[in-house]
Amino acid sequence: IIGANGAGKTTLVNLLTGALAPDSGKVRLGANLEMATLEQSRASLDPGTTLQDALTGGGSDTIEINGERRHVIGYMKDFLFKPEQARTPIGRLSGGERGRLLLARALAKPSNLLALDEPTNDLDLETLDLLEEMLADYPGTLIVVSHDRDFLDRVATSVLMSDGDGRWIEYAGGYSDMVAQRGKGVETRGAIASTRETKEKPAPRERAAIRQKLSFKEQHALATLPGKIDAWREKCAKLQRLLDDPELYARDPAKFAKASEAFAALQADIAEAEDEWLALEIKREEERSN
């Protein structure tokens, strides 16, 4: 699921998962649907809880995976943890390790649908590779909100994009496939229009003509945003290496908190910039196609 900032991507996922109740209408779920979500925030992790207890719920050395009991050490190894880390408090885990813990907990739940909201945020390369591998092997359906174009190209088989005015359009393939299809003006597999009563609007072709022309400011933003995003990602990588120090939290909690806040702020800036770049890139492709 992709779209500009404020398009309702997270709201859509929250409606599907039951985290949010609809203001009107209904959400219909299949009788045999078993849904799991990958938590976006690591704030839900108790720094004093051990890795083993966070996975098992405490008081056990086994965990149930798809109806079968597994020893927690073996399951930990699937997510690149060492056996000696079983009794390590979460507060002493690196940022990447905590990301792997959240992934391990999500995949431990019985499910045939997994919802992920910005799953690549805050992940180191090792954890990102593991995430892609685990999602490729997932037997059910994935619903993913993401700004990461490379990740979407490797994982997604269908893209649902917000086109504004309550309209969602589905494209076959990943992110690059979506851009190519929009540029060629091909027929999509379906469009979901809002059923809400709206004021009279210009016809679709008129609306498209209005928003297709890139201003000088937009052209400048389209050219410079990738460089800004790359620079912010480099800063994120430096902060990630700092947060990956397993002793940092115990040694200097204030420094850890400051680095975590800076990292989260940069991630938010990157997400906003990628939203803006996506909207401008799509606008440029539509201008070219016309």
N, C-alpha and C positions, 0 to 999 in steps of 0.2 A: 504494500500500500504506500503510495507516494503522493505528494501534493505540497503546495505552498504552506508556509507557517500559518496556523490558524484555520486550515481547511477542514479540520475535524478528524484527522487520522487517528489520534489517540482516543478521541471520543467514540469513534466507530468501534474500535477494538474493545473499549470499556463497555459499550452497549452489548457487544456480542458475548463478552465474558461474564456479564452480570455485575461488573464493578460499578456500573452506572445504570440507573433506571431511565427509560425513555420518557420524555415529556408528553408524548402522544404516540399512538400506534402501539405495535407489539413486536417483540423479538421472539421468533419461533425457533426452537432448538430441537434437533432430532432426538427421538426417544433413546437411542443407543449412544448418544454423544457423550464422550468423557473428555473434558477440557482441562488443560493445564496452562499455566502462564509462567514466563520467565520474568522474575522480578527485575525491574529497571534500576531500583535503588539498592545500594548496599547498606543503607541505614537500618534496614530490618535485621541485619546480622548483629547479634550480641557479641561484643568484643571478648567477653569472658567465657563464652561457650566454646568447648573444644570442637575441632573439626569432626571427630567421630560423633559426638552428641548432636551436632547440627544436622548430620545426615540421618541418624537413626532415631532422633527424638529423645535420646538419653536412655541409659540403663540397658543397652543392648549392644552386641557386637555384630549384629546382622541387620540387613535392610531388604525389604521386599521390592523386587524389580519385576514388573510384568507378571505378578502372581507367584514368583519364585523367590525363595530366600537366598541371599548372597552374603558372604562375609564382607563387612564394611571395608576391610583392607583391600580386598580384591576390587571392589567398586571404586575405591579411591584411586587405585592404580590406573583405571580407565581414564581418569581425569588428570593424570600426570602428577599425582601426589605420591610421596614416599611413605612407606609404612610407619616410619618413626614420627610422621607428622600427625598421626591419629589423635594424640593428646595435646596438640598445639592449640592454644587459644586463638580464636579468630582474629583478635587484635594484633597478633604477631604474624599474620599472613600478609603477603604482599597484595597489591591491588589486583594483579592478574590472578593470583590464587583465589581471592575472594570471588572474582568473576567466574572462575571454574567451579567453585562451590555452589554458587547460585544455579549454574547450568546443571550440575549434578543433582541438585534437589529438584529442579523442574523435570528432568528426564526420569527421575525415580518414580514420579507419580504416574499411576495408570492413566493413559490418555490416548485418544485417537485424533486429537486436535491440539496443537501447541501454538499459543499466541505469544509473540515476541515484539516488544516495543523498543526500538533502537537497541538491538542486542549487541551491536559492535562498539557501543560507547564504552570508554574506559578499559578496553581490552588490549593486552599486549599481543604481539604477533603470534606467540606460541598459543595463547588462549583463542585467538581468532581462528587459527588453523584448526584447532580442536573443535571449535564451534561449528565450522563449516563441515568438518568430517562427521560430527554427530548428527547434524541436521540432514546431511545427505543420506544417512542410514535410518533416519526416523521413519517408521512405517506409516504414519498418519499424515494429516494435512497440516501445513504450516501457514500461519497468517503472520506476516512480518511487516512492521513499520520500520523503514530505514532510510537514511540519507546516503548510505554508503553504496555508491554506484557499482564498484567492483564486486562487493559482496552480493548485491542483487543479481549481477550478471552470472555469478557462480552458483547461486542458490535458487533463485526464483524461476518458475516455469510459467508464470502469469503475473502481469502487473495491473493493479487496479489504481487508477489515477483520478484525483479530483480535478475536474475541468472547470470548476466554478459554478455558481448558481445552483448548488445542490446536485450537480451532475457528476456521476462517476463513470468512467469508461475503462473497459478491460482490454488489455493487449496481450497477445501470446508472447511468451519468452521473457527475457530479463530486461534490465534498464536500457541497454543499447538497442535491443529489438524494439522497445517502445519508441525511442527517439527516431529510429529509422522508419517505423510505421507511420508515425505522425508526420514526418517529413514527406512521405510518399502519399499521404492522405488515404491510406487503405481503409477498408471496412473493418471495424472492430467487432469483437465477439458479442458485445452488448453494451448498452448504456443504461444506467439507472438514473432516472430523473426524479427530482424531489416532488412529492405529492402535495407539498404545502401550497396554499394559495399564494400567488405572488402578484405583484403589480405588473402591468403590461410592460414587456421588455422589447428591445429591438430584435429582429429576426436573427437566427444564429450567424448567418453570413455577415450581417451588419455588425454584430458584436465582435466577430472575428476580425473584421476590417479595422474596427476601432482599436483593438489591442495588439495588432500585428506589427505596427510601425515602431521600431526601436528608436528612442530618443538618443541624443548624444550621451547623456548621462548614463542611460542604460547600456549603450555600447561600451562605454568606459568601464562600467561595473562588470560587464560580462568578460572583459579582457583582463581586469585586475583581480577579480575575486579568487580565481584559482591560486594566484601567488600568495594572497593573504591567507587562504585556507592552508596551503602548504606550510607557511611560516608558523601559523598557529599549531599545526600538527607537530612541527619540530619542537615547539615549546611543550606541547603535551607529552611528547616522547621523553623529554628531559625530566618533567615532573613524574612521569610514570616510572622512570628508573629510580628516582628518589623514593617514591612510594613503594617500590618493589623491595626495598630494604626491610627484611623481616624484623629487624631490631629497632626501626625508627619509632614505631608507636610506643614501645616500652621506654626508649631512651629519651624521646622528646615529643610528648603528646601534642604540645602546642605547634611545633613545626609540622608534625604530621597533619594536624587539622588545617593549618594554613595552606599547605601544599594541596590537600584534598579539595579545599574551597577554590583555589586557583585553577586546579585541574577541571573541576565541574564548570567553572565560569568559562573557561576556554572551550570546553565541549559544547556549551550552549551557544557561544559565538560561532563556532564551526557549523553547528546545526542550522542556525539562522542564515549564515552566509550560503550554505549549500542549498537551503530553500530558495533564497533569492536567485542563485545561479541557475537552479533547475527551472524556475519560472521564466527567466530570461532566455535560457537555451531553447526551451520549448517555443517561446515566442519567436525566436530567430528562425527555428526550423519551419514554423508555420508561414513566416514571411517568405522564406525561400520557396516553399512549395506552391505559394500563390503567385 
